[in-house]
């Protein structure tokens, strides 16, 4: 064979090249964190489809009653795998990345690549932490806003996932009614998001932030929250109070009380209590406008 370069032009990168990179990246990250990847069939039976409550495309010539509809959600398939394997392994952490098929009038279905992860151990905040850590590795800052998904999540324990105010998915505690339908024993938490949208926001560029020369002042403030205001609203109100408030985290939450851990930091100098006193006063005022009440005095 002659040793020569091909005469045609080199193939140009496809628009999916970046998405393929992030697909592989995400799968490796989740596997490293102890999740098992699943592969479920794109066709599902009537009982699984009825759980979603959405309109699905039905095959005219199904090979089996188990392969009857093109699925519109991925999370129900993975929950079914939890139900089938819960007697073999007590603690399960599963994820799947695959297409769903949304029906369109007089057209082929719209295919969307979804990412779903479910766990039947730990708690809501653990799963949320996995999701936030994954997004951080992809250079994305996620937002969360409370929302009820009655077909899927327990009332009051569900939230939509946001990127730049765009909703890309949801997470929460699987409803007891759904678990009963699927005969799942342990409490399950899960999320599902549009991975195609997530990959569009991802970036390989890393920004170096030097270690602060001066230490932060860290304090806790406890508030009564009788109206059960969402933490996302409280966080936004607190973090926007002043530029020296660098971090706000939920330290504790019990009944109608929650504790916030506040980090004050000035990269140019050491802060004193005199410096942060007016900032603290403004922060408390902003949070109390939401209907909360500070425990004690400042």
C-alpha positions in Angstrom: 0.0 0.0 0.0 1.4 3.4 -0.9 2.5 5.6 2.0 0.5 8.8 1.3 -1.9 11.2 3.0 -5.6 11.0 2.0 -6.6 13.6 -0.6 -9.9 14.5 0.9 -10.4 17.1 3.6 -10.1 16.2 7.2 -13.6 15.6 8.8 -14.8 18.6 10.8 -15.9 18.1 14.5 -19.6 17.4 14.9 -21.8 19.5 17.2 -22.1 16.5 19.4 -18.4 16.1 20.0 -18.5 18.1 23.3 -21.6 16.2 24.4 -19.9 12.9 23.9 -16.9 14.1 26.0 -19.2 15.0 28.9 -21.2 11.8 28.6 -18.0 9.8 29.2 -16.8 12.2 31.9 -20.1 11.9 33.8 -20.2 8.1 33.7 -16.7 7.9 35.0 -17.4 10.3 37.8 -20.5 8.5 39.0 -18.9 5.1 38.8 -16.0 6.4 40.9 -18.5 7.6 43.5 -19.9 4.1 43.8 -22.9 4.2 41.4 -23.7 1.3 39.2 -24.6 2.0 35.6 -27.8 0.4 34.3 -29.1 -0.3 30.8 -32.8 -0.6 30.6 -35.1 -1.1 27.5 -36.5 2.0 25.7 -39.8 0.1 25.4 -41.9 -0.2 28.6 -45.1 -1.9 29.6 -48.5 -0.2 30.3 -48.1 -0.1 34.1 -44.8 1.7 34.0 -46.1 4.2 31.4 -49.3 4.9 33.5 -47.0 6.0 36.4 -45.7 8.9 34.4 -49.1 10.3 33.4 -47.8 11.5 30.0 -48.9 10.7 26.5 -46.6 8.1 25.0 -46.2 6.5 21.5 -47.6 3.0 21.4 -46.2 0.3 19.0 -48.6 -1.1 16.5 -46.9 -4.5 16.4 -45.2 -5.1 19.8 -43.3 -8.3 20.3 -44.5 -8.4 23.9 -46.8 -6.6 26.3 -43.7 -5.7 28.2 -42.4 -3.7 25.2 -45.5 -1.7 24.3 -44.7 2.0 24.7 -41.7 4.3 24.0 -40.8 5.7 27.4 -41.2 9.4 28.1 -39.3 9.3 31.4 -36.1 7.5 32.4 -36.5 7.5 36.2 -39.3 5.0 36.2 -37.2 2.4 34.4 -34.4 2.8 37.0 -36.8 2.6 39.8 -38.1 -0.7 38.4 -34.5 -2.0 38.5 -34.3 -1.0 42.2 -37.5 -3.0 42.8 -36.0 -6.1 41.0 -32.7 -6.0 42.8 -33.5 -4.8 46.4 -33.5 -8.4 47.7 -30.1 -9.1 46.3 -28.3 -6.0 47.6 -29.5 -3.8 50.5 -27.9 -0.5 49.5 -28.3 0.5 45.8 -26.9 3.5 44.0 -27.8 3.4 40.3 -27.6 5.7 37.3 -28.5 5.6 33.7 -28.0 7.9 30.7 -30.3 7.2 27.8 -32.9 8.6 25.5 -36.6 9.3 26.2 -39.1 9.8 23.4 -41.6 12.6 23.5 -44.5 12.3 21.0 -45.1 15.0 18.4 -48.1 15.4 16.2 -47.7 14.0 12.7 -43.9 13.6 13.2 -41.3 11.3 14.6 -40.8 11.5 18.4 -38.5 14.0 19.8 -35.5 12.2 21.4 -33.9 13.7 24.5 -30.9 12.4 26.3 -31.6 12.1 30.1 -29.5 11.4 33.1 -31.1 9.7 36.1 -29.7 8.6 39.4 -31.4 6.9 42.4 -30.3 5.8 45.8 -32.2 3.7 48.4 -30.0 4.7 51.4 -28.8 8.0 53.0 -31.0 11.0 52.4 -32.1 13.9 50.1 -29.1 16.0 50.9 -26.6 13.3 50.0 -28.2 12.9 46.5 -28.3 16.6 46.1 -24.6 16.8 47.1 -23.7 14.2 44.4 -25.6 16.3 41.8 -24.0 19.6 42.9 -20.5 18.0 42.9 -21.0 16.6 39.4 -22.1 20.0 38.1 -19.1 21.6 39.8 -16.7 19.2 38.1 -18.4 20.3 34.8 -18.0 24.0 35.7 -21.7 24.6 36.3 -23.4 26.3 39.2 -26.8 24.7 39.9 -29.8 26.3 41.5 -32.8 24.6 43.2 -36.3 25.7 43.7 -39.0 23.8 45.6 -41.7 22.3 43.5 -44.2 19.4 43.8 -44.2 16.6 41.3 -47.3 14.6 42.5 -46.8 11.8 40.0 -43.2 11.2 41.3 -42.2 12.8 44.6 -43.5 12.9 48.1 -45.3 16.2 48.7 -43.0 18.9 49.9 -39.8 16.9 49.2 -39.2 17.8 45.5 -37.4 20.5 43.7 -36.6 21.6 40.1 -33.0 21.8 39.0 -32.0 25.2 37.4 -29.0 26.5 35.4 -29.1 30.2 34.8 -32.8 30.2 35.7 -33.5 27.4 33.0 -35.2 24.3 34.4 -33.3 21.2 33.3 -34.7 18.6 35.6 -36.0 17.6 39.0 -35.0 15.7 42.2 -36.7 14.6 45.4 -38.0 11.7 47.5 -40.0 9.1 45.6 -43.6 9.1 46.8 -44.8 6.3 49.1 -47.6 5.6 46.6 -45.2 5.1 43.7 -43.0 2.9 45.9 -46.0 0.8 46.9 -47.0 0.4 43.2 -43.4 -0.8 42.4 -43.2 -2.8 45.6 -40.0 -0.9 46.7 -39.2 -1.4 50.4 -36.7 1.3 51.4 -37.1 5.0 50.9 -35.7 6.1 47.6 -34.4 9.5 46.4 -33.7 10.3 42.8 -33.2 12.9 40.1 -33.6 13.2 36.4 -32.3 15.9 34.1 -31.9 16.8 30.5 -28.2 15.9 29.9 -28.1 17.6 26.5 -29.0 20.9 28.1 -26.5 20.4 31.0 -23.7 19.6 28.5 -24.3 23.0 26.7 -23.5 24.8 29.9 -20.4 22.7 30.7 -16.9 24.1 30.4 -13.4 22.5 30.6 -11.8 25.9 31.6 -10.8 26.0 35.2 -10.4 29.2 37.1 -7.8 29.3 39.8 -8.8 31.1 43.0 -5.8 31.7 45.4 -6.2 30.9 49.1 -7.3 34.0 51.0 -4.5 35.8 52.8 -6.8 36.7 55.6 -9.0 34.3 57.5 -12.8 34.4 57.3 -15.1 35.2 60.2 -17.6 32.4 60.6 -20.8 32.6 62.7 -24.1 30.8 63.0 -27.5 32.5 63.1 -30.7 30.5 64.0 -34.1 31.6 62.7 -37.6 30.5 63.3 -39.2 29.5 60.0 -43.0 29.1 60.8 -44.1 29.6 57.2 -41.6 26.9 55.9 -39.9 29.3 53.4 -37.7 27.5 50.9 -34.0 27.5 51.6 -33.2 28.7 48.1 -35.1 31.9 48.8 -33.4 32.4 52.2 -30.0 31.7 50.6 -30.5 34.2 47.8 -31.6 36.8 50.2 -28.6 36.3 52.5 -25.8 36.0 49.8 -26.9 39.2 48.1 -26.8 41.2 51.3 -23.2 42.3 51.0 -20.1 41.5 48.9 -18.2 40.4 52.0 -20.6 37.5 52.6 -18.7 34.8 50.7 -20.6 31.7 51.8 -24.0 30.8 53.3 -24.7 27.2 54.2 -27.6 25.4 55.9 -25.9 24.1 59.1 -29.0 22.6 60.8 -32.7 22.3 60.2 -35.2 20.9 62.8 -38.9 21.4 62.9 -39.6 25.1 62.3 -36.0 26.3 63.0 -33.0 26.5 60.8 -29.4 27.5 61.4 -27.3 29.3 58.8 -23.5 29.3 58.8 -22.3 32.7 57.5 -18.7 33.3 56.2 -17.5 36.9 56.1 -14.3 37.5 54.2 -12.3 40.5 53.0 -9.3 39.6 50.7 -7.6 42.9 51.6 -7.6 42.9 55.4 -8.6 41.2 58.7 -12.3 41.8 59.6 -13.4 42.9 63.0 -16.7 42.5 64.7 -17.2 46.3 64.1 -16.8 45.7 60.4 -19.4 42.9 60.2 -22.0 44.3 62.7 -23.8 46.4 60.1 -23.6 43.6 57.5 -25.1 41.2 60.0 -27.9 43.6 60.9 -28.8 44.0 57.2 -28.6 40.3 56.6 -31.0 39.5 59.4 -33.4 42.3 58.2 -33.4 40.8 54.7 -34.2 37.3 55.9 -36.9 38.5 58.3 -38.6 40.2 55.4 -39.3 36.6 54.1 -41.3 35.8 57.3 -38.6 34.3 59.5 -37.6 35.5 62.9 -34.1 35.5 64.4 -33.6 33.5 67.6 -32.1 35.8 70.2 -30.7 39.3 69.5 -27.8 40.8 67.5 
